[in-house]
C-alpha cells in the first residue's frame, strides 16, 4: 500500500532537466499512480524508466536491467522492500537505492539506511525533490577525483593494504575487491583524504551528501560507518581503517604504533 504525494506538489518543481544516464532507473511500487507520477518526472528529466510492482519482480529487474538507480517502496507484495534491499546487497550489488515510503519515522529511515539504502524520502513527497535527490545520488555514484585547492588529481588512495581507485570507483583490501555503495565509497574517500584529521558527523554528511545534508540526520553517518566497517572487516576497538574519536567524529585509523599514544581514539 502506498500514499499519493501530498498537496502543493507543482508540475514545475523540477524545472531544469538534469543529465540523462545510459542505464535505466527502476521504479518499484505497487501503486500505479505513484509509478506513473515518478515515471513522468524522471522521464521529463531525461531518464529512461523501467518498472516493477512487487519484490520478486524488483530483484529480477535489478539483475536483468542493471539499473543506474532504484526507487524502492517498502510496503510491497510478495517480498517487502527492505528484504529486496538486503537480498541485492548480499549478492554484492552496489546499485544506488532511494527508498520512497510512507514509513517516514526516524526509526524507519535509520532501518532503511542500515539495510543498505543510499537515501530515504518519506511519503507524501514532492516530485521535484525526488528528481533532485535522484540527480545527487547519480552524481555521487560517478567516479570522483581530488578537488582540494592546489592538489593535482590523485586517482589512487592507499591506507595500509587498503587501496581506493577514485577514477574507477573501486576499492580493495590486499587485492580483494570491496562491494561499496556510492555513499560508503565517498565516506571512505573523505576519511582518507582528510589525511589523519578528525571529521565531525556534519563534515562527513557534507562530504557524502553535499547540500542535501540539511534534511538528513547526522546519526545516519553512524549507520554508514557501521556498514563500512563490516565490509572492511574492521574492529572498532582495534581499528585498522576507520577510528572513532569520542566526542568529535571519525578519522582514518592511525598506524598501530601511534594509536596507543593518542587518547580518545578507538
C-alpha positions, 0 to 999 in steps of 0.5 A, a space after each residue: 500500500 502506498 500514499 499519493 504525494 501530498 498537496 502543493 506538489 507543482 508540475 514545475 518543481 523540477 524545472 531544469 532537466 538534469 543529465 540523462 544516464 545510459 542505464 535505466 532507473 527502476 521504479 518499484 511500487 505497487 501503486 500505479 499512480 505513484 509509478 506513473 507520477 515518478 515515471 513522468 518526472 524522471 522521464 521529463 528529466 531525461 531518464 529512461 524508466 523501467 518498472 516493477 510492482 512487487 519484490 520478486 519482480 524488483 530483484 529480477 529487474 535489478 539483475 536483468 536491467 542493471 539499473 543506474 538507480 532504484 526507487 524502492 517502496 517498502 510496503 510491497 507484495 510478495 517480498 517487502 522492500 527492505 528484504 529486496 534491499 538486503 537480498 541485492 546487497 548480499 549478492 554484492 550489488 552496489 546499485 544506488 537505492 532511494 527508498 520512497 515510503 510512507 514509513 517516514 519515522 526516524 526509526 524507519 529511515 535509520 532501518 532503511 539506511 542500515 539495510 543498505 539504502 543510499 537515501 530515504 524520502 518519506 511519503 507524501 513527497 514532492 516530485 521535484 525533490 525526488 528528481 533532485 535527490 535522484 540527480 545527487 545520488 547519480 552524481 555521487 555514484 560517478 567516479 570522483 577525483 581530488 578537488 582540494 585547492 592546489 592538489 593535482 588529481 590523485 586517482 589512487 588512495 592507499 591506507 595500509 593494504 587498503 587501496 581506493 581507485 577514485 577514477 574507477 570507483 573501486 576499492 580493495 583490501 590486499 587485492 580483494 575487491 570491496 562491494 561499496 555503495 556510492 555513499 560508503 565509497 565517498 565516506 571512505 574517500 573523505 576519511 582518507 583524504 582528510 589525511 589523519 584529521 578528525 571529521 565531525 558527523 556534519 563534515 562527513 554528511 557534507 562530504 557524502 551528501 553535499 547540500 542535501 545534508 540539511 534534511 538528513 540526520 547526522 546519526 545516519 553517518 553512524 549507520 554508514 560507518 557501521 556498514 563500512 566497517 563490516 565490509 572492511 572487516 574492521 574492529 572498532 576497538 582495534 581499528 585498522 581503517 576507520 577510528 572513532 574519536 569520542 566526542 568529535 567524529 571519525 578519522 582514518 585509523 592511525 598506524 598501530 604504533 601511534 594509536 596507543 599514544 593518542 587518547 580518545 581514539 578507538 
